[in-house]
Amino acid sequence: MSDNQFLTCEVRTIDGRSLAVLVAAPKDFASGSRGFFGTAKIEIGGKRHQAQIQLIEIGSKARAAEAADE
């Protein structure tokens, strides 16, 4: 996977109606892990909500620490 690849994440109702699409950008987290993160404001039932998504690559923190030791 390329480091500059963005992901799109769709929020849907249980019956499949699309409510919103969030874009998740690559991110290096303060913890040392890496992954993707995105936020959006979405409307559900006439009320606005703030949504966020975060995907963390499992084991990326350990690999980052090993690379720093070299």
C-alpha distance (Angstrom), angle and dihedral (degrees) to the residues before:
residue distance angle dihedral
M1 . . .
S2 3.77 . .
D3 3.82 117.2 .
N4 3.81 91.9 -129.3
Q5 3.81 95.5 52.4
F6 3.80 115.4 123.1
L7 3.81 123.2 -152.6
T8 3.79 128.6 -146.2
C9 3.80 119.0 -146.4
E10 3.79 121.0 -166.6
V11 3.81 122.9 -149.0
R12 3.81 111.1 -150.5
T13 3.76 138.2 174.2
I14 3.79 118.7 -113.5
D15 3.82 89.1 -97.2
G16 3.81 91.6 54.4
R17 3.82 101.9 -101.4
S18 3.80 109.8 148.1
L19 3.81 114.5 -123.3
A20 3.80 102.2 172.6
V21 3.78 146.3 -21.3
L22 3.80 119.8 -132.3
V23 3.79 122.8 -160.7
A24 3.80 115.1 -141.3
A25 3.80 116.5 -158.2
P26 3.80 126.0 -159.7
K27 3.81 111.2 -90.1
D28 3.79 138.9 -175.3
F29 3.80 103.6 -147.4
A30 3.82 122.8 -142.0
S31 3.82 88.3 -115.3
G32 3.80 89.9 65.8
S33 3.80 94.2 -106.2
R34 3.77 121.6 118.8
G35 3.77 134.1 -147.5
F36 3.80 138.7 104.3
F37 3.81 134.5 -49.3
G38 3.79 134.6 -175.7
T39 3.80 141.2 164.7
A40 3.79 135.6 -164.9
K41 3.77 142.6 164.1
I42 3.79 112.0 -119.5
E43 3.79 134.5 -177.8
I44 3.80 120.3 -130.0
G45 3.79 120.5 176.2
G46 3.80 92.4 -15.0
K47 3.83 93.5 -53.2
R48 3.80 124.9 107.0
H49 3.77 119.7 -126.3
Q50 3.76 133.7 -175.7
A51 3.80 112.9 -129.6
Q52 3.75 132.7 -171.3
I53 3.76 136.2 -179.1
Q54 3.76 129.7 -162.8
L55 3.77 127.6 -176.7
I56 3.80 116.3 -171.7
E57 3.78 121.0 -163.4
I58 3.80 106.6 -123.8
G59 3.80 110.5 -119.9
S60 3.82 95.0 10.9
K61 3.81 92.3 117.7
A62 3.80 91.9 57.1
R63 3.83 92.0 47.3
A64 3.81 90.8 49.7
A65 3.82 90.5 51.5
E66 3.83 91.5 49.0
A67 3.81 91.3 50.3
A68 3.82 90.8 50.4
D69 3.83 90.8 52.7
E70 3.82 92.5 55.8
